[in-house]
Amino acid sequence: MAEKRARKKQRLEADPQKQAEEKAKQAAYSKASYVKRKQKREEDPDEEDAEDKAKKAAYQKAYRTKQKQEREADPDKLAEYRAKQAADSKPYRAKLKQEFEADPEKEAEYKAKKAAIDKAYKDKLKQKKDA
């Protein structure tokens, strides 16, 4: 399949007229596809949104899983990733610390939300384990 695409690409590069025709054809297809999706959304917005969200979620999960596997396979990548994560969180944590010093109520509210989220996550893990 890749060879077929490569040959097609070479043919198109050799002939600018065919290249322009192919671009126009792709643009027309893209426009038609967009119009079709838009009409479908207008007819039944909930169904389309659910489909799109499900596709997007599946794609994102697959992408994150692939990235995680690549990081775990390569110790250098993993170390680089962890260093980046730590560096990214420092400014956020400093900002939170300043906000909490200025408003202790906000800190209590933050801790309560965090505890609720942690509890929900643990419950979810327990349900998965039990199932």
C-alpha positions as CSV (number, residue, x, y, z in Angstrom):
1,M,0.0,0.0,0.0
2,A,2.8,2.4,0.9
3,E,4.5,1.5,-2.4
4,K,1.3,2.4,-4.3
5,R,1.1,5.7,-2.6
6,A,4.7,6.4,-3.3
7,R,4.3,5.7,-7.0
8,K,1.2,7.9,-7.1
9,K,3.1,10.7,-5.4
10,Q,5.9,10.4,-7.9
11,R,3.5,10.5,-10.9
12,L,1.8,13.6,-9.5
13,E,5.1,15.3,-8.8
14,A,6.1,14.7,-12.4
15,D,2.9,16.2,-13.8
16,P,1.8,19.6,-12.2
17,Q,-1.5,19.5,-14.1
18,K,-2.5,16.1,-12.6
19,Q,-1.2,17.3,-9.2
20,A,-3.6,20.3,-9.4
21,E,-6.5,18.0,-10.5
22,E,-5.8,15.6,-7.6
23,K,-5.7,18.5,-5.1
24,A,-9.0,19.8,-6.5
25,K,-10.5,16.3,-6.3
26,Q,-9.4,15.9,-2.6
27,A,-10.7,19.4,-1.8
28,A,-14.1,18.5,-3.3
29,Y,-14.2,15.2,-1.4
30,S,-13.3,17.0,1.8
31,K,-15.9,19.6,1.3
32,A,-18.6,17.0,0.5
33,S,-17.6,15.0,3.5
34,Y,-17.9,18.1,5.7
35,V,-21.3,19.0,4.3
36,K,-22.5,15.4,4.8
37,R,-21.3,15.4,8.4
38,K,-22.9,18.8,9.0
39,Q,-26.3,17.7,7.6
40,K,-26.1,14.6,9.7
41,R,-25.4,16.7,12.8
42,E,-28.3,18.9,12.1
43,E,-30.7,16.0,11.7
44,D,-29.6,14.3,15.0
45,P,-27.1,16.3,16.9
46,D,-26.9,14.0,19.9
47,E,-26.1,10.8,17.9
48,E,-23.4,12.5,15.9
49,D,-21.8,14.1,18.9
50,A,-21.8,10.7,20.7
51,E,-20.2,9.0,17.7
52,D,-17.5,11.7,17.3
53,K,-16.8,11.7,21.0
54,A,-16.5,7.9,21.1
55,K,-14.1,7.9,18.1
56,K,-12.1,10.8,19.5
57,A,-11.8,9.0,22.9
58,A,-10.8,5.7,21.3
59,Y,-8.1,7.5,19.2
60,Q,-6.8,9.4,22.2
61,K,-6.6,6.3,24.4
62,A,-4.8,4.4,21.7
63,Y,-2.4,7.3,21.2
64,R,-1.7,7.7,24.9
65,T,-1.2,3.9,25.3
66,K,1.3,3.9,22.4
67,Q,3.2,6.9,23.8
68,K,3.3,5.2,27.3
69,Q,4.6,1.9,25.8
70,E,7.3,3.8,23.9
71,R,8.4,5.6,27.0
72,E,8.5,2.4,29.1
73,A,10.5,0.6,26.4
74,D,13.2,3.3,26.4
75,P,14.6,4.4,29.8
76,D,16.0,7.6,28.3
77,K,12.6,8.6,27.0
78,L,11.0,7.8,30.4
79,A,13.6,9.8,32.3
80,E,13.1,12.7,29.9
81,Y,9.3,12.5,30.2
82,R,9.4,12.5,34.0
83,A,11.8,15.4,34.1
84,K,9.5,17.4,31.8
85,Q,6.5,16.5,33.9
86,A,8.2,17.7,37.0
87,A,9.4,20.9,35.4
88,D,5.9,21.6,34.1
89,S,4.3,21.1,37.5
90,K,6.7,23.4,39.4
91,P,5.2,26.8,38.3
92,Y,1.6,25.4,38.9
93,R,2.5,24.2,42.4
94,A,4.2,27.6,43.2
95,K,1.1,29.4,42.0
96,L,-1.2,27.2,44.1
97,K,1.0,27.7,47.2
98,Q,0.8,31.5,46.8
99,E,-3.0,31.3,46.4
100,F,-3.3,29.1,49.4
101,E,-1.2,31.4,51.5
102,A,-3.4,34.3,50.5
103,D,-6.7,32.4,51.0
104,P,-6.8,29.5,53.4
105,E,-10.4,28.7,52.5
106,K,-9.4,28.1,49.0
107,E,-6.8,25.5,50.2
108,A,-9.4,23.7,52.2
109,E,-11.8,23.7,49.2
110,Y,-9.0,22.4,47.0
111,K,-8.1,19.6,49.4
112,A,-11.7,18.6,49.7
113,K,-12.1,18.4,45.9
114,K,-8.8,16.4,45.6
115,A,-9.9,14.0,48.3
116,A,-13.3,13.4,46.6
117,I,-11.5,12.8,43.2
118,D,-9.0,10.4,44.8
119,K,-11.8,8.5,46.5
120,A,-13.8,8.2,43.3
121,Y,-10.7,7.0,41.5
122,K,-10.0,4.4,44.2
123,D,-13.6,3.2,44.1
124,K,-13.4,2.9,40.3
125,L,-10.2,0.8,40.6
126,K,-11.8,-1.4,43.2
127,Q,-14.9,-1.9,41.0
128,K,-12.6,-2.9,38.1
129,K,-10.7,-5.3,40.3
130,D,-13.9,-6.9,41.6
131,A,-15.4,-7.2,38.1
